[in-house]
Amino acid sequence: MDALSMGLVAAMGALATVAGASEDIESDVGSQSNPNSQVQLAAQVGNPHRIYNKAISGEPPANALWATTAAVVAYTLITKFAMPALFAIAIGASVAALFNGVFSTSAYFGRNASQRRFNQWIYLDIVRYTTTSIMAHAWITAFCITCIAYIQTQLLTPHHPFPMPVIALIWGLTVGAIGSSVGDIHYGGEREFQWRLFGQGLNTMLSGQIVRKAEAGLRNSIDNAWFCTKLGGPLTGLGFGLTVFLDNWRTTVFDPVTQAGLAIGMGLLFVILMNLYNFYVETSIRKKYGPYPGYKGDIAA
Amino acid sequence: MTVGGGAGGAPSAIDPKKLRIYGLGGALVGIYLAAILNSVLGTDIFSILAAAGAVAAAVMGANAVRRVCGYGIGTGVPSIGMLALGMGIVGASFGLSTAEQLGVSMAGVIIALIYAMVFGYIVGAIANKVMGFNIPIMEEGLTDLSGAGAMAIIGWSYAISGSLAYADMVAKVFNTGYLAIVFICGGLAILHPFNANLGPDEKQDRTLVDGLMVGSLAVVAVGLCSLATLSTIAAIITIIVGVAAWYYFYVWYYRLVKRDAAAVVGTGLLPPSAL
């Protein structure tokens, strides 16, 4: 272990925290992933809306695409044209953001056009101001993840044996998976069903009955991003940042070849500690806030 | 590209058999034409033809996703797209490396296609019989998807490597990591069209034009990669053709969206019926 490697690991953790936060907000501005099913259902149960419907795919493949696009462009510019890394990564992230814009708009147009019989209109003002916000967040995610891949393959010793685009693909899939499981709950569980008591779960008969009206006027996706920036985004950032930092910390402190046992043992210790903390958080929340008013006892499956 | 272009225009359904011939035939013609013209003329500027062939295969794959997922697989659309490319990559690697071993690297594409389609049929049979999906066209759909995935991987990889030799593929596409973008862009080109147009009023022509549009975007991506592996002129040709095709198909797609949507408005409140 040397001071430079530890500094690089810390920088990777910080970059990952920013990437996680921007990834979650990017998906929330467009209502991607889990909350998307309710946005899609809303029109079908008679609630047309002015919320963005960015059905690209699950978050993992979509983010893998942005991160990989940025990485291949940056890798090409660095290896072929000897361009400075930060400049090349910024250009790569810009190409990724343009790709994101194409996929986002085609999904919004396509999904809403396929709901003709439910009278779901396509609003071009939403396309204009929401798509740019989505693209900006995708730029930040792609930039941070490509920076992490660059650090791992070019700066951190020992260099990672995989090529830079493959590392970016793997981290893109990871950030999407974490954003989908951590941040989406804040939007899908809370924001879309704001008028219900928190923690009751979603009854089937409430499917599609999402909140469509804001404090003033009709709710749009920028309002949702504002809400998710408070908790969903930062928590996703924390989750992804810890994943990147702790995982690289243990292989930087302990040599992965000569001290492999210690590195694996430290990984197991992290998993056990996190499980214990999760258990504590859940039991303390149940004690403080439960049982929920709608709870009628466990129903046999 | 013109082969896949047969998909659009008419609102009536296009027969899957016809699309299969266009898709797989277009891919084979594109890849072989590129390989023969490049080797005969000693250049690499015809690599774009292989990329265009891959677009035709991806559009056929998008139609197969549409048919299989029409049986009510909504959230499984992205998964089946990834599965297609997963099966395709196995078929492509097997075909190209076997052909290299046998000393006939030009036959690699055909071996890959046959192997991938047999592999896809087996995966489809397992999905239906063992896992109990019970979708009547599962075997047929996955056979198509696996073949489309293999052709997409080979076509776009050829546009980066400029050669069908397995050693060149490994050096220029696998070791550089460019396979990652071929995989994920190819996967999205197959899964995105139906996923983005999912809904009760989905129309086949709109979905397939979306496929052509996303496929053209993948051509741009592999063109950017080929800046590092091929001659600059070949890479620029791929990028320019990709951008032009993308613009053309995006405008066409938007026209079909305006045709199919309940209303396309500049701004406004909810429809009067919903207020």
Interface residues (C-beta under 8 A of the other chain):
Chain A: S37 Q40 Q44 G46 N47 P48 H49 R50 A55 I56 S57 G58 P61 A62 A64 L65 T68 T69 A71 V72 V73 Y75 T76 T79 K80 V95 F99 V102 F103 S106 A107 F109 G110 R111 N112 A113 S114 Q115 R116 R117 F118 N119 Q120 W121 I122 Y123 L124 D125 F162 P163 M164 P165 V166 I167 A168 L169 R212 L218
Chain B: T75 V77 P78 G81 M82 N175 T176 G177 Y178 L179 A180 I181 F183 I184 C185 G187 L188 L191 H192 N195 A196 N197 L198 G199 P200 D201 E202 K203 R206 T207 D210 M213 V214 L217 A221 L224 C225 L227 A228 W246 Y250 Y253 Y254 L256 V257 D260 A261 A262 A263 V264 V265 G266 T267 G268 L269 L270 P271 S273 A274
